[in-house]
Amino acid sequence: MGTTNSKLIYVELDIPFLGTFFYLVSFLALWLVIVIHGDSHSIFYGFHFFLTLPEI
C-alpha cells in the first residue's frame, strides 16, 4: 500500500507542471487562431477546449 501512495503523490506533483505547460502552449495557439480568424466561433471553441482539457 505504501508504494502505491508514493506513486500517487508523485503523479499528482508531476501532472500540474505538465498541465501548466500544456495550457501555455494551447493558450498561445488559441490566441493565434483568434488573431488570425477573429470570429466568435473560434473563441467559443477555445473555451470549450479549455474546459474539457483537464479531463484528458
C-alpha positions as CSV (number, residue, x, y, z in Angstrom):
1,M,0.0,0.0,0.0
2,G,2.8,2.4,0.9
3,T,4.4,2.3,-2.6
4,T,1.0,2.9,-4.2
5,N,0.6,6.1,-2.1
6,S,4.1,7.3,-3.1
7,K,3.3,6.8,-6.8
8,L,0.0,8.7,-6.4
9,I,1.8,11.6,-4.7
10,Y,4.5,11.6,-7.4
11,V,1.9,11.6,-10.2
12,E,-0.1,14.4,-8.6
13,L,3.1,16.5,-8.3
14,D,4.2,15.7,-11.8
15,I,0.9,16.4,-13.7
16,P,0.4,20.1,-12.7
17,F,3.7,21.1,-14.3
18,L,2.8,19.2,-17.5
19,G,-0.7,20.7,-17.3
20,T,0.6,24.3,-16.9
21,F,3.0,23.8,-19.9
22,F,0.1,22.3,-22.0
23,Y,-2.2,25.2,-21.0
24,L,0.5,27.8,-22.0
25,V,1.0,26.1,-25.4
26,S,-2.7,25.7,-26.1
27,F,-3.4,29.3,-25.0
28,L,-0.8,30.6,-27.4
29,A,-2.3,28.5,-30.2
30,L,-5.8,29.7,-29.3
31,W,-4.6,33.3,-29.2
32,L,-3.1,32.9,-32.7
33,V,-6.3,31.4,-34.0
34,I,-8.4,34.3,-32.6
35,V,-5.9,36.9,-34.0
36,I,-5.9,35.3,-37.5
37,H,-9.6,34.4,-37.8
38,G,-11.1,36.8,-35.3
39,D,-14.5,35.2,-35.2
40,S,-16.6,34.3,-32.1
41,H,-16.8,30.6,-33.1
42,S,-13.1,30.2,-32.5
43,I,-13.3,31.9,-29.1
44,F,-16.3,29.7,-28.1
45,Y,-14.5,26.5,-29.3
46,G,-11.3,27.6,-27.5
47,F,-13.2,28.0,-24.2
48,H,-14.9,24.6,-24.7
49,F,-11.5,23.1,-25.5
50,F,-10.1,24.6,-22.3
51,L,-12.9,23.3,-20.2
52,T,-12.5,19.7,-21.5
53,L,-8.7,19.7,-21.2
54,P,-8.4,18.7,-17.5
55,E,-10.4,15.5,-18.2
56,I,-7.8,14.3,-20.7
